[in-house]
Amino acid sequence: MYVIHEPSEHSFDKVGIQGKIFPARGLTESLNFVRISTETGHETKIIEHESTFCYYVLEGEGYFEINDQREDCAKGDLVVIPAGAPFIYKGKLEMLLVNNPPWREEQEETIS
């Protein structure tokens, strides 16, 4: 199977965001794909120690704060967060998150 349909149910609902993880295992072991929805933004600042996060904004607008630098974003923007960079985002956003390597809970640190 090479076409992966968006899951009908959310895979998680926490810290102000909801996510649907696309089941791509078997096609790729090095990437993870997640549709992110938020009305207000991520409630906590985090550091992702191992994965690079790439957010493509599908709808909405807001901002990301990465390494204490604020940058506005809107539909059509790509936001790249290198592993080890503290970040948070705010706004009403629909995004596709691609991360490499795939996210694991134990590699994430909440800092506020």
N, C-alpha and C positions, 0 to 999 in steps of 0.2 A: 504494500500500500504506500503510495507516494503522495497522496492528497490526504491531509489530516484536517478534519472538520473541527471547528471550534467546539469545545465541550459545552454541553447545555447547562451544567451546574458549575458553581464556583468551587475551585479547589481550596481556597482559603478566603477568610474575611477577618482582617485584623489591622490594628493600628491605622484605621482610616482608609484602608484600601481593600479592594476585592480583586481576586485573581483567578484566571482560568489557565491552567497549565496544559499546553498541548502535548499529547502523548507521542513524542517523537523518538523515544528510545527504540533502538533497532535500526533506525535510519541514520541517527547521529548520536554518538556518545559524548561529543565535545561541546554541544550547544544545548541550551534550554530556551523554550519559547513560551511567553506568558502574556496574556492580555490583562492589562491592569486598568481598573476603573476606580476613580475617587471623586468625591464631591468637594472635598476640602484639601486633600493632600495627605502625605505621610505624617503621622503624629510624632514620630521619633526620628532623631538623627542617628544614622548608622555608619559603620565602616564595614565594607565587604572585603575581607582580607584576601580572598583568592580569585574571585570572579571579576572580570570586566563587565559592566552593565551598559547596554546600549538601548536607550528608550527612543522609540519613534512615536511622535505625538500624532495620533489618529484624529482626535477631536479635542477642542477646548483650548484653554490657555492657563498659564500660571508661571511659576519660576522654580528653578533648581538653585540650591545653594551647595556648591561643591568646593571643598577646601576654603570655606569662608568667603567664597566669591559668588555673588548672586547674578544669575543670568535668566532673563525672561525667555519663555518658550511658548509656542503656539502650534496649531495644526501644520504639519509638514516638516517640523524641526526634528533633528536627530540630536540626542543628548548622549555623550559618551562619558562614562565615569570609570576611570582606571581603578583597578584593584588597589585597596589601601587608602583611597580618598574618602574622607568623611563627607556625607551628603544628606540632604533632606529635600523634599519638594512639596510645593503648595499649589493649590488651584483646583479647578474642576477639569479633570483630564481623563481621556481615554488613550491608552498607549499600548504599543507592542514592545515588550521587553525581550531582548535576546541577550543571554549571558553565556560567557565562556570562561572557565568550565562551568557546568551546571551548578546552580546554587545548592548549598547544603546548610542547614540551620546552624551547625557548629562553627562555620567559618564567618558568621556575621556577629558583629559586636554592636550593641546599642549604647550610645554615648550620651543621650539625653532624651 
